[in-house]
Amino acid sequence: MSHKTVTVQRGSVDYLDVEIDSLAPTSFISAASLVGSTVRLAIVATGATPTWRDADWVGTPTTEGLARTDAVVTWSAANFAGVVYNIYAEITSGSEVHIEPAGTIKIREF
């Protein structure tokens, strides 16, 4: 997967979009294709336990796809006190569940 850094403005309310690509059979044992898989996303501070957010594919994924949270994310200080967070993707295909780092979010202060 690519590991991109995205910057958002503190106080924004947006969907989180994450590009998932370069999925190889060696990293997701029996499914090089994302077709038929489900996805969830987590925004995680370093050392914290992930809280998974429901997400869906935008369009039909192939060996890559765009995942988007089902609900908007409010980038407030109350929800995200820090400035840098890791993004993880959880991809489920059949009985397999694959979790992989998918990028970094930086929250820009005013």
Phi and psi in degrees as a GROMACS rama.xvg file:
@    title "Ramachandran Plot"
@    xaxis  label "Phi"
@    yaxis  label "Psi"
@TYPE xy
-76.8853  151.839  SER-2
-120.78  92.8612  HIS-3
-98.4906  154.227  LYS-4
-107.707  126.885  THR-5
-115.126  140.144  VAL-6
-111.34  131.537  THR-7
-123.712  153.987  VAL-8
-84.9495  131.624  GLN-9
-53.7925  134.17  ARG-10
95.3869  -11.2864  GLY-11
-68.5171  154.331  SER-12
-128.622  106.75  VAL-13
-142.299  159.379  ASP-14
-74.4819  149.468  TYR-15
-97.7641  119.572  LEU-16
-105.645  133.402  ASP-17
-132.768  124.468  VAL-18
-80.2925  129.756  GLU-19
-117.576  116.23  ILE-20
-143.821  179.146  ASP-21
55.8392  36.0056  SER-22
-79.6423  115.827  LEU-23
-108.005  150.897  ALA-24
-55.9326  -27.6397  PRO-25
-72.1976  -23.8705  THR-26
-97.0767  -17.5827  SER-27
-138.74  85.7421  PHE-28
-32.0442  -61.8362  ILE-29
-106.125  5.18944  SER-30
-136.989  96.2883  ALA-31
-77.114  -15.6366  ALA-32
-101.191  143.584  SER-33
-89.5401  -3.98425  LEU-34
-58.6121  129.217  VAL-35
83.4971  -2.20916  GLY-36
-87.9139  161.246  SER-37
-112.87  161.817  THR-38
-140.735  144.951  VAL-39
-134.172  156.019  ARG-40
-124.383  148.325  LEU-41
-129.966  142.203  ALA-42
-113.474  115.593  ILE-43
-130.39  128.719  VAL-44
-73.16  150.626  ALA-45
-54.897  128.316  THR-46
84.0621  -3.72905  GLY-47
-93.3003  163.782  ALA-48
-84.7765  133.402  THR-49
-63.4788  140.401  PRO-50
-109.976  113.991  THR-51
-80.8158  137.52  TRP-52
-111.853  134.928  ARG-53
-61.6599  141.762  ASP-54
-145.881  166.687  ALA-55
-138.016  162.71  ASP-56
-78.6638  141.33  TRP-57
-91.2717  111.295  VAL-58
78.0225  -162.989  GLY-59
-103.746  119.538  THR-60
-74.1243  155.879  PRO-61
-118.967  -111.207  THR-62
-87.6449  -3.262  THR-63
-145.959  164.648  GLU-64
-169.692  170.01  GLY-65
-111.228  118.285  LEU-66
-97.7759  140.431  ALA-67
-135.03  134.193  ARG-68
-60.0152  146.361  THR-69
-70.7676  -29.9641  ASP-70
-119.803  154.643  ALA-71
-67.2371  155.734  VAL-72
-108.628  128.736  VAL-73
-96.2492  112.507  THR-74
-87.6687  54.539  TRP-75
-91.781  162.805  SER-76
-64.3847  -30.3043  ALA-77
-66.246  -37.1252  ALA-78
-86.4839  -34.0267  ASN-79
-137.562  90.761  PHE-80
-70.2445  -29.8206  ALA-81
-83.9165  -169.682  GLY-82
-116.146  -30.2537  VAL-83
-121.861  130.677  VAL-84
-133.574  148.496  TYR-85
-92.0755  146.374  ASN-86
-110.447  133.445  ILE-87
-122.476  146.555  TYR-88
-113.607  135.817  ALA-89
-113.746  114.028  GLU-90
-111.023  125.524  ILE-91
-114.508  128.59  THR-92
-136.973  110.284  SER-93
63.5249  -126.694  GLY-94
-91.8844  -2.42698  SER-95
-90.3803  138.431  GLU-96
-126.867  118.1  VAL-97
-113.704  126.442  HIS-98
-115.94  131.345  ILE-99
-146.754  143.998  GLU-100
-61.1509  137.936  PRO-101
-123.668  -1.63629  ALA-102
151.194  -169.46  GLY-103
-135.628  142.008  THR-104
-112.203  131.252  ILE-105
-113.099  129.544  LYS-106
-98.8346  118.612  ILE-107
-86.8008  129.135  ARG-108
-83.3427  158.618  GLU-109
